[in-house]
């Protein structure tokens, strides 16, 4: 055994980071699966306006925005699960991750459900699209701008949650980090824009009158397909970013000197 100098101690790569043992596919796919399972549970349980709910909750949940944009329900599930996945993939301390998830989830729920279902997320899109249409723009332009507004508010809540959770350190220069951050933020905004455009067309695609009545099997299958198709591009971008970060964090040698 060598003495009087640094000794090489083998350290597993997973020990250097809490995400080392987690495949990037898991935190990227988890929100998609959560939204999918939530829709399946809604269909299996027969949840609808006929289901018994406390009057205060029913008054805030059921209404115009839920009837017009029913799949936004599962977008909220996707967003909450995305915050949980961020915390699972973060290298920040456990207390910070817990606090970050709780604060991020509170913000997302407030923007999505206050004062009633849809919150500021759907109201921003509805107001933007409505004002655009009133200026004699085509309905397609009004819908596109409304979807962009909703996606921006929703994505901003996720971005704030990511900052609160933390743990995204990088050895790159600040200029490169800024450029990469702007590029990824822009790409994810476009992905969320696409997602809100898809879920906003649920009725035109034949989704049905839920929540006025329970989902049929065919409507549940169509809704699940729309939700998966809507948020798949965003999940792919998350997976690519996590895979890139995982590759950059791999040590160049199987041992370190201590």
CORKAPE-V121013 format. One record per residue. N is the residue number from 1. SS is DSSP state (a for helix, b for strand, c for the rest). PHI is phi in whole degrees, -180 to 180 (NA if undefined). NEAR is the number of other C-alpha atoms within 8 Angstrom. Layout:
BEGIN
n=N ss=SS phi=PHI near=NEAR
n=N ss=SS phi=PHI near=NEAR
END
This chain:
BEGIN
n=1 ss=c phi=NA near=2
n=2 ss=c phi=-70 near=5
n=3 ss=c phi=-133 near=6
n=4 ss=c phi=74 near=4
n=5 ss=c phi=-151 near=5
n=6 ss=c phi=-73 near=7
n=7 ss=c phi=-108 near=8
n=8 ss=b phi=-85 near=8
n=9 ss=b phi=-116 near=8
n=10 ss=b phi=-72 near=7
n=11 ss=c phi=-126 near=9
n=12 ss=c phi=-59 near=8
n=13 ss=a phi=-61 near=10
n=14 ss=a phi=-66 near=9
n=15 ss=a phi=-73 near=8
n=16 ss=a phi=-82 near=8
n=17 ss=c phi=-153 near=8
n=18 ss=c phi=-67 near=10
n=19 ss=c phi=-98 near=11
n=20 ss=c phi=-63 near=11
n=21 ss=c phi=-92 near=6
n=22 ss=c phi=-104 near=7
n=23 ss=c phi=-67 near=8
n=24 ss=a phi=-56 near=10
n=25 ss=a phi=-68 near=7
n=26 ss=a phi=-66 near=8
n=27 ss=a phi=-66 near=14
n=28 ss=a phi=-77 near=14
n=29 ss=a phi=-87 near=9
n=30 ss=a phi=-56 near=11
n=31 ss=a phi=-61 near=16
n=32 ss=a phi=-62 near=13
n=33 ss=a phi=-66 near=8
n=34 ss=a phi=-63 near=11
n=35 ss=a phi=-65 near=13
n=36 ss=a phi=-62 near=12
n=37 ss=a phi=-67 near=8
n=38 ss=a phi=-64 near=10
n=39 ss=a phi=-67 near=12
n=40 ss=a phi=-62 near=10
n=41 ss=a phi=-64 near=8
n=42 ss=a phi=-62 near=10
n=43 ss=a phi=-70 near=13
n=44 ss=a phi=-66 near=6
n=45 ss=a phi=-80 near=6
n=46 ss=c phi=71 near=9
n=47 ss=c phi=-62 near=11
n=48 ss=c phi=-160 near=10
n=49 ss=c phi=-66 near=9
n=50 ss=c phi=-80 near=7
n=51 ss=c phi=-72 near=7
n=52 ss=c phi=-70 near=5
n=53 ss=c phi=-134 near=6
n=54 ss=c phi=-56 near=6
n=55 ss=a phi=-54 near=6
n=56 ss=a phi=-65 near=6
n=57 ss=a phi=-70 near=8
n=58 ss=a phi=-63 near=9
n=59 ss=a phi=-66 near=9
n=60 ss=a phi=-86 near=11
n=61 ss=a phi=-91 near=10
n=62 ss=c phi=-82 near=12
n=63 ss=c phi=159 near=9
n=64 ss=a phi=-59 near=6
n=65 ss=a phi=-70 near=11
n=66 ss=a phi=-68 near=14
n=67 ss=a phi=-69 near=12
n=68 ss=a phi=-82 near=7
n=69 ss=c phi=-131 near=10
n=70 ss=c phi=-64 near=11
n=71 ss=c phi=-74 near=11
n=72 ss=a phi=-64 near=10
n=73 ss=a phi=-53 near=8
n=74 ss=a phi=-86 near=12
n=75 ss=a phi=-67 near=10
n=76 ss=a phi=-63 near=11
n=77 ss=a phi=-60 near=12
n=78 ss=a phi=-60 near=12
n=79 ss=a phi=-64 near=11
n=80 ss=a phi=-64 near=11
n=81 ss=a phi=-66 near=11
n=82 ss=a phi=-65 near=13
n=83 ss=a phi=-64 near=14
n=84 ss=a phi=-63 near=9
n=85 ss=a phi=-65 near=12
n=86 ss=a phi=-59 near=11
n=87 ss=a phi=-65 near=12
n=88 ss=a phi=-66 near=8
n=89 ss=a phi=-92 near=10
n=90 ss=c phi=-81 near=13
n=91 ss=c phi=-101 near=10
n=92 ss=c phi=-72 near=10
n=93 ss=c phi=-65 near=7
n=94 ss=a phi=-60 near=6
n=95 ss=a phi=-59 near=6
n=96 ss=a phi=-66 near=11
n=97 ss=a phi=-65 near=14
n=98 ss=a phi=-64 near=10
n=99 ss=a phi=-63 near=10
n=100 ss=a phi=-62 near=15
n=101 ss=a phi=-64 near=14
n=102 ss=a phi=-63 near=8
n=103 ss=a phi=-69 near=10
n=104 ss=a phi=-64 near=15
n=105 ss=a phi=-66 near=11
n=106 ss=a phi=-62 near=8
n=107 ss=a phi=-64 near=9
n=108 ss=a phi=-63 near=14
n=109 ss=a phi=-66 near=10
n=110 ss=a phi=-64 near=9
n=111 ss=a phi=-71 near=14
n=112 ss=a phi=-99 near=14
n=113 ss=a phi=-126 near=13
n=114 ss=c phi=-107 near=11
n=115 ss=c phi=-82 near=6
n=116 ss=c phi=-137 near=9
n=117 ss=c phi=-52 near=13
n=118 ss=c phi=104 near=14
n=119 ss=a phi=49 near=13
n=120 ss=a phi=-74 near=11
n=121 ss=a phi=-61 near=14
n=122 ss=a phi=-75 near=11
n=123 ss=a phi=-66 near=10
n=124 ss=a phi=-64 near=12
n=125 ss=a phi=-67 near=14
n=126 ss=a phi=-65 near=9
n=127 ss=a phi=-66 near=9
n=128 ss=a phi=-64 near=12
n=129 ss=a phi=-64 near=15
n=130 ss=a phi=-65 near=10
n=131 ss=a phi=-66 near=9
n=132 ss=a phi=-64 near=12
n=133 ss=a phi=-66 near=12
n=134 ss=a phi=-69 near=7
n=135 ss=c phi=-92 near=6
n=136 ss=c phi=69 near=6
n=137 ss=c phi=-86 near=9
n=138 ss=c phi=-61 near=7
n=139 ss=a phi=-60 near=7
n=140 ss=a phi=-63 near=6
n=141 ss=a phi=-68 near=11
n=142 ss=a phi=-62 near=15
n=143 ss=a phi=-66 near=10
n=144 ss=a phi=-64 near=10
n=145 ss=a phi=-69 near=12
n=146 ss=a phi=-64 near=15
n=147 ss=a phi=-63 near=15
n=148 ss=a phi=-64 near=11
n=149 ss=a phi=-65 near=12
n=150 ss=a phi=-63 near=15
n=151 ss=a phi=-64 near=13
n=152 ss=a phi=-65 near=11
n=153 ss=a phi=-66 near=12
n=154 ss=a phi=-63 near=12
n=155 ss=a phi=-66 near=10
n=156 ss=a phi=-64 near=8
n=157 ss=a phi=-63 near=12
n=158 ss=a phi=-66 near=13
n=159 ss=a phi=-66 near=8
n=160 ss=a phi=-64 near=9
n=161 ss=a phi=-60 near=14
n=162 ss=a phi=-63 near=12
n=163 ss=a phi=-66 near=8
n=164 ss=a phi=-68 near=13
n=165 ss=a phi=-71 near=16
n=166 ss=c phi=71 near=12
n=167 ss=c phi=90 near=8
n=168 ss=c phi=-110 near=7
n=169 ss=c phi=-77 near=4
n=170 ss=c phi=-150 near=5
n=171 ss=c phi=-86 near=4
n=172 ss=c phi=-71 near=6
n=173 ss=c phi=-66 near=6
n=174 ss=a phi=-64 near=6
n=175 ss=a phi=-65 near=6
n=176 ss=a phi=-69 near=8
n=177 ss=a phi=-63 near=10
n=178 ss=a phi=-65 near=8
n=179 ss=a phi=-63 near=8
n=180 ss=a phi=-65 near=8
n=181 ss=a phi=-62 near=8
n=182 ss=a phi=-66 near=8
n=183 ss=a phi=-64 near=8
n=184 ss=a phi=-68 near=9
n=185 ss=a phi=-63 near=8
n=186 ss=a phi=-63 near=8
n=187 ss=a phi=-66 near=9
n=188 ss=a phi=-71 near=10
n=189 ss=a phi=-63 near=11
n=190 ss=a phi=-62 near=8
n=191 ss=a phi=-66 near=11
n=192 ss=a phi=-69 near=13
n=193 ss=a phi=-58 near=13
n=194 ss=a phi=-60 near=10
n=195 ss=a phi=-62 near=12
n=196 ss=a phi=-71 near=13
n=197 ss=a phi=-66 near=11
n=198 ss=a phi=-70 near=11
n=199 ss=a phi=-69 near=13
n=200 ss=c phi=-72 near=10
n=201 ss=c phi=-102 near=8
n=202 ss=c phi=-59 near=14
n=203 ss=c phi=-67 near=10
n=204 ss=c phi=-65 near=6
n=205 ss=c phi=-81 near=6
n=206 ss=c phi=97 near=8
n=207 ss=c phi=-64 near=12
n=208 ss=c phi=108 near=7
n=209 ss=c phi=-90 near=8
n=210 ss=c phi=-56 near=11
n=211 ss=c phi=-99 near=13
n=212 ss=c phi=-64 near=9
n=213 ss=c phi=-144 near=9
n=214 ss=c phi=-67 near=10
n=215 ss=c phi=-72 near=13
n=216 ss=c phi=-82 near=7
n=217 ss=a phi=-62 near=7
n=218 ss=a phi=-65 near=6
n=219 ss=a phi=-66 near=11
n=220 ss=a phi=-64 near=13
n=221 ss=a phi=-64 near=8
n=222 ss=a phi=-66 near=10
n=223 ss=a phi=-62 near=12
n=224 ss=a phi=-63 near=11
n=225 ss=a phi=-64 near=8
n=226 ss=a phi=-66 near=11
n=227 ss=a phi=-64 near=15
n=228 ss=a phi=-64 near=10
n=229 ss=a phi=-66 near=10
n=230 ss=a phi=-66 near=12
n=231 ss=a phi=-100 near=12
n=232 ss=a phi=-61 near=9
n=233 ss=a phi=-59 near=9
n=234 ss=a phi=-64 near=10
n=235 ss=a phi=-64 near=12
n=236 ss=a phi=-65 near=9
n=237 ss=a phi=-63 near=11
n=238 ss=a phi=-63 near=9
n=239 ss=a phi=-63 near=12
n=240 ss=a phi=-63 near=8
n=241 ss=a phi=-66 near=8
n=242 ss=a phi=-67 near=9
n=243 ss=a phi=-65 near=9
n=244 ss=a phi=-64 near=8
n=245 ss=a phi=-66 near=8
n=246 ss=a phi=-64 near=10
n=247 ss=a phi=-69 near=7
n=248 ss=a phi=-70 near=6
n=249 ss=a phi=-89 near=6
n=250 ss=c phi=-68 near=7
n=251 ss=c phi=-68 near=6
n=252 ss=c phi=-75 near=4
n=253 ss=c phi=-139 near=5
n=254 ss=c phi=-78 near=9
n=255 ss=b phi=-144 near=9
n=256 ss=b phi=-129 near=9
n=257 ss=b phi=-91 near=7
n=258 ss=c phi=-129 near=6
END
